[in-house]
């Protein structure tokens, strides 16, 4: 399921996606995404859409989210 979700995020939103923690835990995964956008508003919009895709998965739940912009 994690691989499928990562692939969909990559293809649909052109995100860089990596599983960055909990690889040894069967029921959890930590994904980190990165993107380059023209401005913060565009980045926020893309990340909001990506969150909705994950939430709409039905088998996945976002427990926490942290966004950092440079």
DRENNU-74534 format. One line per 10 residues: their letters; for each residue x, y negated, z negated of N, C-alpha, C. Coordinates in pm, whole numbers. Layout:
// DRENNU-74534
A	X Y Z X Y Z X Y Z; ...
//
This chain:
// DRENNU-74534
XXXXXXXXXX	81 119 0 0 0 0 87 -126 0; 195 -127 -76 280 -246 -83 341 -277 53; 389 -175 120 450 -196 252 348 -254 351; 227 -201 350 122 -250 438 89 -396 409; 80 -429 282 49 -566 242 162 -661 284; 284 -621 261 399 -703 302 398 -726 453; 372 -621 528 368 -633 675 259 -728 721; 142 -719 661 32 -808 700 64 -954 667; 125 -979 553 163 -1116 517 267 -1170 614; 362 -1087 652 466 -1128 748 405 -1165 883
XXXXXXXXXX	323 -1076 934 267 -1094 1068 166 -1209 1073; 76 -1212 978 -32 -1311 984 13 -1452 951; 103 -1466 854 141 -1600 808 288 -1635 833; 362 -1547 896 504 -1570 925 583 -1599 798; 556 -1521 694 624 -1535 566 740 -1437 557; 840 -1474 482 942 -1378 441 891 -1316 312; 885 -1184 307 826 -1115 192 922 -1007 143; 941 -1003 11 1027 -901 -48 963 -850 -176; 980 -721 -201 939 -663 -329 1058 -684 -423; 1040 -769 -523 1153 -816 -603 1160 -758 -744
XXXXXXXXXX	1063 -683 -785 1068 -622 -918 966 -509 -925; 978 -429 -1027 886 -319 -1061 880 -212 -953; 988 -191 -879 989 -87 -777 972 52 -837; 1006 69 -963 995 199 -1029 860 221 -1096; 774 120 -1095 643 128 -1159 539 156 -1051; 467 266 -1066 373 309 -961 255 214 -944; 200 159 -1051 77 83 -1044 98 -67 -1030; 223 -113 -1020 249 -257 -1012 357 -286 -909; 354 -408 -860 459 -455 -769 471 -606 -787; 591 -655 -769 613 -799 -767 663 -835 -629
XXXXXXXXXX	588 -923 -563 628 -968 -431 670 -1115 -439; 772 -1148 -366 817 -1286 -354 807 -1324 -207; 748 -1440 -182 736 -1487 -44 807 -1620 -30; 855 -1646 90 920 -1774 120 875 -1819 258; 867 -1949 274 831 -2004 403 892 -2141 421; 901 -2182 546 944 -2317 580 825 -2384 645; 792 -2504 597 677 -2578 651 716 -2724 669; 640 -2794 749 666 -2935 776 646 -3024 655; 552 -2987 569 530 -3065 447 465 -2977 341; 457 -3029 221 405 -2950 109 259 -2910 130
XXXXXXXXXX	179 -2998 185 37 -2968 206 21 -2847 298; 100 -2841 403 94 -2728 496 138 -2599 425; 243 -2608 345 291 -2491 271 185 -2442 173; 122 -2534 101 16 -2497 6 -98 -2427 78; -136 -2477 193 -245 -2418 270 -212 -2274 311; -92 -2253 361 -51 -2118 402 -48 -2024 282; 8 -2070 171 16 -1986 51 -123 -1955 -5; -214 -2052 1 -353 -2027 -44 -418 -1918 42; -397 -1924 172 -453 -1823 262 -391 -1686 235; -262 -1684 208 -195 -1557 175 -250 -1499 46
XXXXXXXXXX	-274 -1584 -54 -335 -1538 -180 -472 -1476 -154; -551 -1541 -70 -685 -1488 -40 -677 -1353 31; -579 -1336 118 -561 -1207 184 -531 -1099 80; -442 -1128 -13 -407 -1030 -118 -529 -1000 -204; -600 -1104 -247 -718 -1084 -332 -827 -1007 -259; -839 -1027 -128 -939 -958 -50 -905 -812 -22; -783 -774 -54 -737 -636 -33 -823 -534 -107; -872 -571 -224 -954 -479 -302 -873 -386 -389; -753 -349 -345 -667 -262 -424 -556 -340 -491; -554 -471 -469 -447 -555 -525 -509 -668 -608
XXXXXXXXXX	-436 -710 -708 -480 -817 -797 -360 -906 -825; -378 -1036 -807 -271 -1129 -841 -280 -1157 -990; -179 -1115 -1063 -177 -1133 -1208 -122 -1271 -1243; -19 -1314 -1171 35 -1447 -1192 97 -1496 -1062; 113 -1625 -1053 170 -1685 -934 248 -1808 -976; 363 -1827 -914 446 -1943 -943 494 -1999 -809; 476 -2126 -789 517 -2189 -664 622 -2295 -693; 727 -2291 -614 835 -2390 -625 858 -2449 -487; 868 -2580 -480 888 -2648 -352 1017 -2729 -357; 1089 -2726 -246 1213 -2803 -235 1206 -2896 -118
//
